[in-house]
């Protein structure tokens, strides 16, 4: 588990851009956190790092899934908020996006009824007394070295 202190929007942007440098087709990123914690903002900046016009990235709360196919890698952005506790990936058709072509980002992943993939990056965003943190964890060995790269990128003040 790695904890990033996000002192402002620029830190959120830097973290997202660092993540965008290490993602690969087929990656699953699970986002959780309270309303206003920055899940969509992080996704917007990650999309920017993938060459997607970040102004186009909005929360898919009502549509459930947005596809952004015009960047370096296809980005699929799902939101489980409206479905609530016990959400199943089959209810949304998310299983169609679990392939080696897309990057899949799921907001409100804490609502999932079960595992979505055997390997994923999990980011929990929190706000406490105007302090924001991003807690990053992963499942699967494919993220171990990439998380180190994210840490190094963030600590150096890149990109």
N, C-alpha and C positions, 0 to 999 in steps of 0.2 A: 504494500500500500504506500502511495506517495501523496503527500499533501502539498498543494500549491496555495500560497497566500495571494489573493487577487486584490490588489490595493485600488484598482480602478478598471475602467473599461479597456484601457491599453493593456493591462495584464491579461484580461480575458482574451483579447485579440491575440496577444503574443502566444498564449497557451494554445489557442485554436490553430494558429498558423504553424506552431511547432508540431502539433498532431497531424496537420495536413501534409507535412513533409514525410511522415512515416506510414501513412495508411496505404493499404493495398486493396486491389479488387477482392471482394469476398469478405472484407472486414465488417464486423458488427460492433457498433458503439451504442451502449445503453446509457441514457441520461436520466438522472433522478434529482429531485430537489423540490423545495416548496415553490409556490407561485412567485414569480418575480426573481427567482434565484439566478437566472441567466441561461437556461437551457437553449432557448431559441437564439439568443445572442451568440452563444458559443457555436451553435450550428451555423449561423450566418457567417461568422468569421472563418470557420473551417471551410465552408463553401467558397469563400473568397480565396482561400489558399489553394483550392482546387481549380481556380480559374472560372468560377461561377459568379455571376453578378450578384453580390450579396444583397443588393436592394430588392432582388426578386424573392429572397428567402423569407418566408413568413411561417408562423406557427400553423401546422395543419390540423388544428383542433377540430374544426368542423368538417374538413374533407378527409381527415384521418391520415392520408398519405399524399405527399407531394414528391414529384420526380423532377430532378434537375439533371438533364442529360447533356448540357452544353459545355461542361467543364472538362478537365483533364481525365476525370473518372466520373462515371454516373453516380449520383448521390440520391439516395432514397431516404426521405425524411418522414417518419411516422410519429403520430402522437396518440397515446392511449388515454388521455385525460377524460375524454367524453365517454369512453367505454367503461372506465373505472376498474375496481378490484376484480380479479379473476379473468382479465382479458386473455384471450387465446389468440395466438398468431393466425390460426386458421379462420377465425371470425373476420379478420381483416384482409386476408389474402397475403399476409407477409411472407408466407413460405415461398411464394413465387419469386421473391426478391433475394432469397437466401441462395446465392450462387456465386460463382467466381468472377462475376462481372461488376457488381455494384458494391458501393459502400452503403451500408444500412445504418441509419441513426434512428433510435427509438427514444422519444421523450416519454416521461412518466413510465419508465420501464419497471418501476416497483409495482405496477399494476399487472404485470404478466403473471399468468397462472402457473407457468412452468418455464423451464429453460428454453431459450430461443435458438441457441447454438452451443456447440461444445467449446467454442473459443470466442471470446469477446473482450472488449475494453469497456469497463464500467466507470462512469464519472458521476460522482455525487456532488452536487453544488449546494452550498449552505451559506446562509447569511445570519450572522449573529452580531447585533449591535453595530451595524454598518460595516462589519468585517466580512469579506467574502472568502470562501475557500473552495477549492476543487480537490476532492479526494479521488484519486485514480487507483483502480485495482484492475486486475484482469484474470481471466480464466484461460488456460492454455499456454503452452510454452512459446507460441509465436509472438507474444507481446512483451516478453521479458526484456529483451535487448532493445526493443523499440521504446519502451517506457524509459529506459536509461537515456536514449537519444532525446526524448522529449524533455527530460530533466536537464540535460546538458544544454539544449537549445534555449530553454526558458531561463536558466541561470546565467547564460552568457548575454541575455538580452536580445537574442535573435528573434525573429529574422530581420 
